[in-house]
């Protein structure tokens, strides 16, 4: 009799668990890093779409974290601090970076191209974005190429003069 009561009690308890077990578990969305630009910049991304990738005139290469960008006859190299993300106008070269980081990668690349922004840099600590423009001016005409040690030190000292407290710029490499 005790065995029969124990069996009936076990069946009753198991029957109460069936609805809970029958519910499907909801999978969590995949973890990824996404960033969105401020609302005022999002407005620029509402233009008509094209089936082709955005076309850039920049020639870009990335080697060991060093971004080499040639635009308008100027070649500039940028080495970002560890952990910072850099995005060039060449979406094909950085396809996975764009896809993993932005909700609307095509519009971001088109925004960079349309705005003449050669490099978009994101500081993960503050979430701030930095726009980098490469263009020729009287100062770049003065230095032309920084492979000469004296030219490099002169340009670097000028470049570091306006650096804010707590920051140190370590390099500047511009040729063109």
Biotite code that builds the C-alpha atoms (Angstrom):
import biotite.structure as struc

atoms = struc.array([
    struc.Atom([0.000, 0.000, 0.000], chain_id="A", res_id=1, res_name="UNK", atom_name="CA", element="C"),
    struc.Atom([2.833, 2.395, 0.833], chain_id="A", res_id=2, res_name="UNK", atom_name="CA", element="C"),
    struc.Atom([4.424, 1.615, -2.527], chain_id="A", res_id=3, res_name="UNK", atom_name="CA", element="C"),
    struc.Atom([1.182, 2.345, -4.339], chain_id="A", res_id=4, res_name="UNK", atom_name="CA", element="C"),
    struc.Atom([0.725, 5.670, -2.507], chain_id="A", res_id=5, res_name="UNK", atom_name="CA", element="C"),
    struc.Atom([4.334, 6.645, -3.198], chain_id="A", res_id=6, res_name="UNK", atom_name="CA", element="C"),
    struc.Atom([3.888, 5.797, -6.881], chain_id="A", res_id=7, res_name="UNK", atom_name="CA", element="C"),
    struc.Atom([0.645, 7.809, -7.117], chain_id="A", res_id=8, res_name="UNK", atom_name="CA", element="C"),
    struc.Atom([2.274, 10.772, -5.357], chain_id="A", res_id=9, res_name="UNK", atom_name="CA", element="C"),
    struc.Atom([5.250, 10.624, -7.737], chain_id="A", res_id=10, res_name="UNK", atom_name="CA", element="C"),
    struc.Atom([2.920, 10.523, -10.773], chain_id="A", res_id=11, res_name="UNK", atom_name="CA", element="C"),
    struc.Atom([0.926, 13.466, -9.408], chain_id="A", res_id=12, res_name="UNK", atom_name="CA", element="C"),
    struc.Atom([4.086, 15.531, -8.879], chain_id="A", res_id=13, res_name="UNK", atom_name="CA", element="C"),
    struc.Atom([5.407, 14.592, -12.332], chain_id="A", res_id=14, res_name="UNK", atom_name="CA", element="C"),
    struc.Atom([2.081, 15.577, -13.919], chain_id="A", res_id=15, res_name="UNK", atom_name="CA", element="C"),
    struc.Atom([2.393, 19.045, -12.372], chain_id="A", res_id=16, res_name="UNK", atom_name="CA", element="C"),
    struc.Atom([5.832, 19.481, -13.985], chain_id="A", res_id=17, res_name="UNK", atom_name="CA", element="C"),
    struc.Atom([4.692, 18.639, -17.530], chain_id="A", res_id=18, res_name="UNK", atom_name="CA", element="C"),
    struc.Atom([3.417, 22.173, -18.436], chain_id="A", res_id=19, res_name="UNK", atom_name="CA", element="C"),
    struc.Atom([6.649, 23.759, -17.186], chain_id="A", res_id=20, res_name="UNK", atom_name="CA", element="C"),
    struc.Atom([8.782, 21.328, -19.174], chain_id="A", res_id=21, res_name="UNK", atom_name="CA", element="C"),
    struc.Atom([6.637, 21.758, -22.287], chain_id="A", res_id=22, res_name="UNK", atom_name="CA", element="C"),
    struc.Atom([7.412, 25.478, -22.534], chain_id="A", res_id=23, res_name="UNK", atom_name="CA", element="C"),
    struc.Atom([10.090, 26.261, -25.089], chain_id="A", res_id=24, res_name="UNK", atom_name="CA", element="C"),
    struc.Atom([13.130, 28.030, -23.825], chain_id="A", res_id=25, res_name="UNK", atom_name="CA", element="C"),
    struc.Atom([13.864, 31.369, -25.392], chain_id="A", res_id=26, res_name="UNK", atom_name="CA", element="C"),
    struc.Atom([17.390, 31.653, -26.680], chain_id="A", res_id=27, res_name="UNK", atom_name="CA", element="C"),
    struc.Atom([19.332, 34.752, -25.801], chain_id="A", res_id=28, res_name="UNK", atom_name="CA", element="C"),
    struc.Atom([20.381, 36.861, -28.780], chain_id="A", res_id=29, res_name="UNK", atom_name="CA", element="C"),
    struc.Atom([24.019, 36.411, -29.810], chain_id="A", res_id=30, res_name="UNK", atom_name="CA", element="C"),
    struc.Atom([26.418, 38.586, -27.889], chain_id="A", res_id=31, res_name="UNK", atom_name="CA", element="C"),
    struc.Atom([28.026, 41.223, -30.056], chain_id="A", res_id=32, res_name="UNK", atom_name="CA", element="C"),
    struc.Atom([29.373, 44.704, -29.921], chain_id="A", res_id=33, res_name="UNK", atom_name="CA", element="C"),
    struc.Atom([27.188, 47.270, -31.588], chain_id="A", res_id=34, res_name="UNK", atom_name="CA", element="C"),
    struc.Atom([27.563, 50.973, -31.634], chain_id="A", res_id=35, res_name="UNK", atom_name="CA", element="C"),
    struc.Atom([25.182, 53.627, -32.762], chain_id="A", res_id=36, res_name="UNK", atom_name="CA", element="C"),
    struc.Atom([26.038, 57.148, -33.687], chain_id="A", res_id=37, res_name="UNK", atom_name="CA", element="C"),
    struc.Atom([24.270, 60.088, -32.054], chain_id="A", res_id=38, res_name="UNK", atom_name="CA", element="C"),
    struc.Atom([20.787, 60.955, -33.362], chain_id="A", res_id=39, res_name="UNK", atom_name="CA", element="C"),
    struc.Atom([21.972, 64.000, -35.314], chain_id="A", res_id=40, res_name="UNK", atom_name="CA", element="C"),
    struc.Atom([24.328, 61.795, -37.341], chain_id="A", res_id=41, res_name="UNK", atom_name="CA", element="C"),
    struc.Atom([21.703, 59.097, -37.913], chain_id="A", res_id=42, res_name="UNK", atom_name="CA", element="C"),
    struc.Atom([19.642, 61.580, -39.928], chain_id="A", res_id=43, res_name="UNK", atom_name="CA", element="C"),
    struc.Atom([22.376, 61.617, -42.576], chain_id="A", res_id=44, res_name="UNK", atom_name="CA", element="C"),
    struc.Atom([21.901, 57.875, -43.154], chain_id="A", res_id=45, res_name="UNK", atom_name="CA", element="C"),
    struc.Atom([18.346, 57.963, -44.535], chain_id="A", res_id=46, res_name="UNK", atom_name="CA", element="C"),
    struc.Atom([19.302, 58.298, -48.218], chain_id="A", res_id=47, res_name="UNK", atom_name="CA", element="C"),
    struc.Atom([18.399, 55.937, -51.058], chain_id="A", res_id=48, res_name="UNK", atom_name="CA", element="C"),
    struc.Atom([20.315, 52.656, -51.010], chain_id="A", res_id=49, res_name="UNK", atom_name="CA", element="C"),
    struc.Atom([22.392, 51.085, -53.761], chain_id="A", res_id=50, res_name="UNK", atom_name="CA", element="C"),
    struc.Atom([23.010, 47.385, -54.333], chain_id="A", res_id=51, res_name="UNK", atom_name="CA", element="C"),
    struc.Atom([26.759, 47.969, -54.772], chain_id="A", res_id=52, res_name="UNK", atom_name="CA", element="C"),
    struc.Atom([29.281, 48.614, -52.017], chain_id="A", res_id=53, res_name="UNK", atom_name="CA", element="C"),
    struc.Atom([30.075, 52.296, -51.455], chain_id="A", res_id=54, res_name="UNK", atom_name="CA", element="C"),
    struc.Atom([33.040, 53.243, -53.667], chain_id="A", res_id=55, res_name="UNK", atom_name="CA", element="C"),
    struc.Atom([36.040, 55.034, -52.175], chain_id="A", res_id=56, res_name="UNK", atom_name="CA", element="C"),
    struc.Atom([38.996, 56.741, -53.815], chain_id="A", res_id=57, res_name="UNK", atom_name="CA", element="C"),
    struc.Atom([41.165, 55.995, -50.774], chain_id="A", res_id=58, res_name="UNK", atom_name="CA", element="C"),
    struc.Atom([43.755, 53.239, -51.016], chain_id="A", res_id=59, res_name="UNK", atom_name="CA", element="C"),
    struc.Atom([43.828, 51.540, -47.629], chain_id="A", res_id=60, res_name="UNK", atom_name="CA", element="C"),
    struc.Atom([45.944, 48.816, -46.074], chain_id="A", res_id=61, res_name="UNK", atom_name="CA", element="C"),
    struc.Atom([45.953, 47.552, -42.508], chain_id="A", res_id=62, res_name="UNK", atom_name="CA", element="C"),
    struc.Atom([48.990, 45.682, -41.247], chain_id="A", res_id=63, res_name="UNK", atom_name="CA", element="C"),
    struc.Atom([49.538, 44.830, -37.596], chain_id="A", res_id=64, res_name="UNK", atom_name="CA", element="C"),
    struc.Atom([47.136, 47.511, -36.406], chain_id="A", res_id=65, res_name="UNK", atom_name="CA", element="C"),
    struc.Atom([48.737, 50.222, -38.563], chain_id="A", res_id=66, res_name="UNK", atom_name="CA", element="C"),
    struc.Atom([46.304, 51.922, -40.921], chain_id="A", res_id=67, res_name="UNK", atom_name="CA", element="C"),
    struc.Atom([47.982, 53.227, -44.094], chain_id="A", res_id=68, res_name="UNK", atom_name="CA", element="C"),
    struc.Atom([45.690, 55.513, -46.061], chain_id="A", res_id=69, res_name="UNK", atom_name="CA", element="C"),
    struc.Atom([46.562, 57.127, -49.388], chain_id="A", res_id=70, res_name="UNK", atom_name="CA", element="C"),
    struc.Atom([44.167, 59.843, -50.457], chain_id="A", res_id=71, res_name="UNK", atom_name="CA", element="C"),
    struc.Atom([44.555, 62.905, -52.682], chain_id="A", res_id=72, res_name="UNK", atom_name="CA", element="C"),
    struc.Atom([48.247, 62.112, -53.223], chain_id="A", res_id=73, res_name="UNK", atom_name="CA", element="C"),
    struc.Atom([48.949, 61.980, -49.477], chain_id="A", res_id=74, res_name="UNK", atom_name="CA", element="C"),
    struc.Atom([49.926, 58.830, -47.606], chain_id="A", res_id=75, res_name="UNK", atom_name="CA", element="C"),
    struc.Atom([49.315, 58.826, -43.859], chain_id="A", res_id=76, res_name="UNK", atom_name="CA", element="C"),
    struc.Atom([49.880, 56.075, -41.305], chain_id="A", res_id=77, res_name="UNK", atom_name="CA", element="C"),
    struc.Atom([47.897, 55.767, -38.094], chain_id="A", res_id=78, res_name="UNK", atom_name="CA", element="C"),
    struc.Atom([48.527, 53.382, -35.216], chain_id="A", res_id=79, res_name="UNK", atom_name="CA", element="C"),
    struc.Atom([45.624, 53.373, -32.792], chain_id="A", res_id=80, res_name="UNK", atom_name="CA", element="C"),
    struc.Atom([45.981, 52.752, -29.055], chain_id="A", res_id=81, res_name="UNK", atom_name="CA", element="C"),
    struc.Atom([45.327, 49.180, -27.964], chain_id="A", res_id=82, res_name="UNK", atom_name="CA", element="C"),
    struc.Atom([41.626, 48.343, -27.909], chain_id="A", res_id=83, res_name="UNK", atom_name="CA", element="C"),
    struc.Atom([40.523, 51.270, -30.065], chain_id="A", res_id=84, res_name="UNK", atom_name="CA", element="C"),
    struc.Atom([38.569, 50.527, -33.234], chain_id="A", res_id=85, res_name="UNK", atom_name="CA", element="C"),
    struc.Atom([39.315, 52.172, -36.570], chain_id="A", res_id=86, res_name="UNK", atom_name="CA", element="C"),
    struc.Atom([37.082, 52.205, -39.637], chain_id="A", res_id=87, res_name="UNK", atom_name="CA", element="C"),
    struc.Atom([38.231, 53.408, -43.052], chain_id="A", res_id=88, res_name="UNK", atom_name="CA", element="C"),
    struc.Atom([36.171, 54.202, -46.136], chain_id="A", res_id=89, res_name="UNK", atom_name="CA", element="C"),
    struc.Atom([37.080, 50.776, -47.562], chain_id="A", res_id=90, res_name="UNK", atom_name="CA", element="C"),
    struc.Atom([34.161, 48.655, -46.311], chain_id="A", res_id=91, res_name="UNK", atom_name="CA", element="C"),
    struc.Atom([35.332, 45.627, -48.347], chain_id="A", res_id=92, res_name="UNK", atom_name="CA", element="C"),
    struc.Atom([38.666, 45.557, -46.500], chain_id="A", res_id=93, res_name="UNK", atom_name="CA", element="C"),
    struc.Atom([36.958, 45.708, -43.089], chain_id="A", res_id=94, res_name="UNK", atom_name="CA", element="C"),
    struc.Atom([33.718, 43.919, -43.887], chain_id="A", res_id=95, res_name="UNK", atom_name="CA", element="C"),
    struc.Atom([33.546, 41.835, -40.693], chain_id="A", res_id=96, res_name="UNK", atom_name="CA", element="C"),
    struc.Atom([34.582, 44.776, -38.497], chain_id="A", res_id=97, res_name="UNK", atom_name="CA", element="C"),
    struc.Atom([31.778, 46.887, -39.956], chain_id="A", res_id=98, res_name="UNK", atom_name="CA", element="C"),
    struc.Atom([29.230, 44.060, -39.748], chain_id="A", res_id=99, res_name="UNK", atom_name="CA", element="C"),
    struc.Atom([30.064, 43.203, -36.129], chain_id="A", res_id=100, res_name="UNK", atom_name="CA", element="C"),
    struc.Atom([30.261, 46.774, -34.864], chain_id="A", res_id=101, res_name="UNK", atom_name="CA", element="C"),
    struc.Atom([27.549, 48.814, -36.594], chain_id="A", res_id=102, res_name="UNK", atom_name="CA", element="C"),
    struc.Atom([23.819, 48.259, -36.998], chain_id="A", res_id=103, res_name="UNK", atom_name="CA", element="C"),
    struc.Atom([23.896, 49.905, -40.446], chain_id="A", res_id=104, res_name="UNK", atom_name="CA", element="C"),
    struc.Atom([27.421, 49.402, -41.853], chain_id="A", res_id=105, res_name="UNK", atom_name="CA", element="C"),
    struc.Atom([26.631, 50.448, -45.439], chain_id="A", res_id=106, res_name="UNK", atom_name="CA", element="C"),
    struc.Atom([25.324, 53.857, -44.342], chain_id="A", res_id=107, res_name="UNK", atom_name="CA", element="C"),
    struc.Atom([28.317, 54.433, -42.077], chain_id="A", res_id=108, res_name="UNK", atom_name="CA", element="C"),
    struc.Atom([30.748, 53.724, -44.942], chain_id="A", res_id=109, res_name="UNK", atom_name="CA", element="C"),
    struc.Atom([28.766, 55.983, -47.279], chain_id="A", res_id=110, res_name="UNK", atom_name="CA", element="C"),
    struc.Atom([28.723, 58.722, -44.619], chain_id="A", res_id=111, res_name="UNK", atom_name="CA", element="C"),
    struc.Atom([32.526, 58.530, -44.324], chain_id="A", res_id=112, res_name="UNK", atom_name="CA", element="C"),
    struc.Atom([32.954, 58.715, -48.106], chain_id="A", res_id=113, res_name="UNK", atom_name="CA", element="C"),
    struc.Atom([30.443, 61.559, -48.582], chain_id="A", res_id=114, res_name="UNK", atom_name="CA", element="C"),
    struc.Atom([31.960, 63.526, -45.696], chain_id="A", res_id=115, res_name="UNK", atom_name="CA", element="C"),
    struc.Atom([35.568, 63.029, -46.810], chain_id="A", res_id=116, res_name="UNK", atom_name="CA", element="C"),
    struc.Atom([36.321, 61.346, -43.480], chain_id="A", res_id=117, res_name="UNK", atom_name="CA", element="C"),
    struc.Atom([39.298, 59.059, -44.039], chain_id="A", res_id=118, res_name="UNK", atom_name="CA", element="C"),
    struc.Atom([39.254, 57.272, -40.690], chain_id="A", res_id=119, res_name="UNK", atom_name="CA", element="C"),
    struc.Atom([36.606, 56.894, -37.996], chain_id="A", res_id=120, res_name="UNK", atom_name="CA", element="C"),
    struc.Atom([38.106, 55.975, -34.624], chain_id="A", res_id=121, res_name="UNK", atom_name="CA", element="C"),
    struc.Atom([36.121, 54.782, -31.601], chain_id="A", res_id=122, res_name="UNK", atom_name="CA", element="C"),
    struc.Atom([37.423, 55.009, -28.039], chain_id="A", res_id=123, res_name="UNK", atom_name="CA", element="C"),
    struc.Atom([35.834, 52.068, -26.195], chain_id="A", res_id=124, res_name="UNK", atom_name="CA", element="C"),
    struc.Atom([36.313, 53.620, -22.745], chain_id="A", res_id=125, res_name="UNK", atom_name="CA", element="C"),
    struc.Atom([34.366, 56.799, -23.435], chain_id="A", res_id=126, res_name="UNK", atom_name="CA", element="C"),
    struc.Atom([32.365, 55.684, -26.468], chain_id="A", res_id=127, res_name="UNK", atom_name="CA", element="C"),
    struc.Atom([33.588, 58.808, -28.262], chain_id="A", res_id=128, res_name="UNK", atom_name="CA", element="C"),
    struc.Atom([34.112, 58.864, -32.018], chain_id="A", res_id=129, res_name="UNK", atom_name="CA", element="C"),
    struc.Atom([36.996, 60.747, -33.653], chain_id="A", res_id=130, res_name="UNK", atom_name="CA", element="C"),
    struc.Atom([36.859, 61.770, -37.313], chain_id="A", res_id=131, res_name="UNK", atom_name="CA", element="C"),
    struc.Atom([40.235, 61.851, -39.095], chain_id="A", res_id=132, res_name="UNK", atom_name="CA", element="C"),
    struc.Atom([40.612, 63.940, -42.245], chain_id="A", res_id=133, res_name="UNK", atom_name="CA", element="C"),
    struc.Atom([43.726, 63.704, -44.420], chain_id="A", res_id=134, res_name="UNK", atom_name="CA", element="C"),
    struc.Atom([44.290, 66.777, -46.542], chain_id="A", res_id=135, res_name="UNK", atom_name="CA", element="C"),
    struc.Atom([47.090, 68.912, -47.896], chain_id="A", res_id=136, res_name="UNK", atom_name="CA", element="C"),
    struc.Atom([47.756, 72.285, -46.263], chain_id="A", res_id=137, res_name="UNK", atom_name="CA", element="C"),
    struc.Atom([50.676, 74.699, -45.881], chain_id="A", res_id=138, res_name="UNK", atom_name="CA", element="C"),
    struc.Atom([52.134, 72.719, -42.968], chain_id="A", res_id=139, res_name="UNK", atom_name="CA", element="C"),
    struc.Atom([52.083, 69.428, -44.872], chain_id="A", res_id=140, res_name="UNK", atom_name="CA", element="C"),
    struc.Atom([53.701, 71.211, -47.831], chain_id="A", res_id=141, res_name="UNK", atom_name="CA", element="C"),
    struc.Atom([56.460, 72.388, -45.482], chain_id="A", res_id=142, res_name="UNK", atom_name="CA", element="C"),
    struc.Atom([57.314, 68.946, -44.119], chain_id="A", res_id=143, res_name="UNK", atom_name="CA", element="C"),
    struc.Atom([56.420, 66.767, -47.171], chain_id="A", res_id=144, res_name="UNK", atom_name="CA", element="C"),
    struc.Atom([58.148, 63.602, -45.886], chain_id="A", res_id=145, res_name="UNK", atom_name="CA", element="C"),
    struc.Atom([58.979, 62.711, -42.290], chain_id="A", res_id=146, res_name="UNK", atom_name="CA", element="C"),
    struc.Atom([61.613, 60.062, -42.991], chain_id="A", res_id=147, res_name="UNK", atom_name="CA", element="C"),
    struc.Atom([64.363, 62.609, -42.254], chain_id="A", res_id=148, res_name="UNK", atom_name="CA", element="C"),
    struc.Atom([65.110, 62.447, -38.494], chain_id="A", res_id=149, res_name="UNK", atom_name="CA", element="C"),
    struc.Atom([65.310, 66.228, -37.983], chain_id="A", res_id=150, res_name="UNK", atom_name="CA", element="C"),
    struc.Atom([62.064, 66.807, -39.897], chain_id="A", res_id=151, res_name="UNK", atom_name="CA", element="C"),
    struc.Atom([60.353, 64.062, -37.919], chain_id="A", res_id=152, res_name="UNK", atom_name="CA", element="C"),
    struc.Atom([61.433, 65.451, -34.520], chain_id="A", res_id=153, res_name="UNK", atom_name="CA", element="C"),
    struc.Atom([60.396, 68.981, -35.500], chain_id="A", res_id=154, res_name="UNK", atom_name="CA", element="C"),
    struc.Atom([56.982, 67.839, -36.700], chain_id="A", res_id=155, res_name="UNK", atom_name="CA", element="C"),
    struc.Atom([56.506, 65.593, -33.665], chain_id="A", res_id=156, res_name="UNK", atom_name="CA", element="C"),
    struc.Atom([57.336, 68.411, -31.221], chain_id="A", res_id=157, res_name="UNK", atom_name="CA", element="C"),
    struc.Atom([54.833, 70.691, -32.999], chain_id="A", res_id=158, res_name="UNK", atom_name="CA", element="C"),
    struc.Atom([52.269, 67.917, -32.988], chain_id="A", res_id=159, res_name="UNK", atom_name="CA", element="C"),
    struc.Atom([52.692, 67.290, -29.260], chain_id="A", res_id=160, res_name="UNK", atom_name="CA", element="C"),
    struc.Atom([52.466, 70.950, -28.227], chain_id="A", res_id=161, res_name="UNK", atom_name="CA", element="C"),
    struc.Atom([48.666, 71.072, -28.297], chain_id="A", res_id=162, res_name="UNK", atom_name="CA", element="C"),
    struc.Atom([48.142, 67.682, -26.663], chain_id="A", res_id=163, res_name="UNK", atom_name="CA", element="C"),
    struc.Atom([45.919, 67.825, -23.587], chain_id="A", res_id=164, res_name="UNK", atom_name="CA", element="C"),
    struc.Atom([47.110, 66.959, -20.097], chain_id="A", res_id=165, res_name="UNK", atom_name="CA", element="C"),
    struc.Atom([47.515, 63.258, -19.453], chain_id="A", res_id=166, res_name="UNK", atom_name="CA", element="C"),
    struc.Atom([47.982, 62.409, -23.133], chain_id="A", res_id=167, res_name="UNK", atom_name="CA", element="C"),
    struc.Atom([51.136, 61.955, -25.141], chain_id="A", res_id=168, res_name="UNK", atom_name="CA", element="C"),
    struc.Atom([51.259, 61.666, -28.868], chain_id="A", res_id=169, res_name="UNK", atom_name="CA", element="C"),
    struc.Atom([54.088, 59.358, -29.777], chain_id="A", res_id=170, res_name="UNK", atom_name="CA", element="C"),
    struc.Atom([54.239, 59.406, -33.538], chain_id="A", res_id=171, res_name="UNK", atom_name="CA", element="C"),
    struc.Atom([53.300, 61.222, -36.677], chain_id="A", res_id=172, res_name="UNK", atom_name="CA", element="C"),
    struc.Atom([54.066, 59.700, -40.051], chain_id="A", res_id=173, res_name="UNK", atom_name="CA", element="C"),
    struc.Atom([52.979, 61.618, -43.107], chain_id="A", res_id=174, res_name="UNK", atom_name="CA", element="C"),
    struc.Atom([54.369, 61.366, -46.622], chain_id="A", res_id=175, res_name="UNK", atom_name="CA", element="C"),
    struc.Atom([53.048, 63.038, -49.736], chain_id="A", res_id=176, res_name="UNK", atom_name="CA", element="C"),
])
